[in-house]
Amino acid sequence: MTSATFEAAWVGRWSPAGFDAARAAVQRRLQADFELPIFPDIRLLVDPSFAPPGRGHADSTAMIEAQALVVSAGGHRFLAHLEDGVEAACAHGADTLVDDVMDLLGRPWPELILPGGDRGVLSAALDPTGIACWYLNGQAICPIGHLREVFDRYQVPWS
């Protein structure tokens, strides 16, 4: 069973404490890759105005909250999709935040200059096992939340 399959099987059964832990995990990983110096205020919070009408499980407050969980960064709010699991929420959040960063900077981001001078712009997606990763030229290079380590490895300025 892949991690995504296992995670999906448990999403609908989250306790309030499990929901809080999942929310905190996604927030931590997005903050690690985006917060400084780009977005000093990344937060995940429940916003009932984002809840889709007619969705939710009457017996699961945590599931209803997961469907109304938003990422808030730089004045922009968007659904986190935590109801799809932690890894999917990390991939979706990173993919959306990349667009915001590129709009803010007016250039591709995150971009690595590799040994030999090749340039590559990273993208966020789930790997085949269901882990949210950063990809470069079709290859997963690190899980979301560890981008700074890649920049440090290739001695690329963090900006």
Sequence and secondary structure as in RCSB ss.txt:
>XXXX:A:sequence
MTSATFEAAWVGRWSPAGFDAARAAVQRRLQADFELPIFPDIRLLVDPSFAPPGRGHADSTAMIEAQALVVSAGG
HRFLAHLEDGVEAACAHGADTLVDDVMDLLGRPWPELILPGGDRGVLSAALDPTGIACWYLNGQAICPIGHLREV
FDRYQVPWS
>XXXX:A:secstr
  HHHHHHHHHTT  HHHHHHHHHHHHHHHHHHHTTTT TT EEEE GGGS TT S TT HHHHHHHTEEEEETT
EEEE  GGG HHHHHHHHHHHHHHHHHHHHTS SSEEE TTS EEE EEEE TTS EEEEETTEEEEETT HHHH
HHHTT    
